[in-house]
Each structure stands twice: as C-alpha cells, then as structure tokens.
Amino acid sequence: MPDYLIIHRHQPKECPAAFAAWRGFDSRLRGSDTHSSCRWGGHEIWWNVNAESKTEALGLLPRFLAQRAEAVRVGAIEIP
C-alpha cells in the first residue's frame, strides 16, 4: 500500500478548532502520536499514513483538517 505524508496547515486562531474537530470523528489516527509545530508557532501537523490514494489518506482526517491539508505520496530512498 502506498505511503503518504499528510500536511495540514491552519492559522494560530484555528488551533482549538483543529483539535476539537477530532471529537466524534472515527479514524485510525485518533489517539496516535504525530508531529506538530503548533506549540512553536508553525501551526502545521504532519501524519505518515498508508492509503490506497490521496483521497483515502485525506479521508482519515476530519473535514476541517482535510480541507486545509494536502497528501503527498512518499517513499523511502537511500541517500548516497
């Protein structure tokens, strides 16, 4: 299954909504750890997921987050 990096961006004032959007939303991402820059002023959240498509990857997020996100197909490479 392909790997995707989901990149979500929001404005500082939208932080509470970005986290509240998960309430009542069923996703395998709920309760998992991920990386975020919100505490340091960046207001981005990143998830590494396996999904069949970009649409499926974004479907793992609540609509508020998915509308402000992009899913980029990624894969491992060896750095020479």
ABEGO torsion letter per residue (X at the ends): XBBBBBBBBBBAAAAAAAAAAABGBBBAABGBBBBBAAAAGAGBBBBBBBBABAAAAAAABBAAAAAABBBBBBBBBBBX
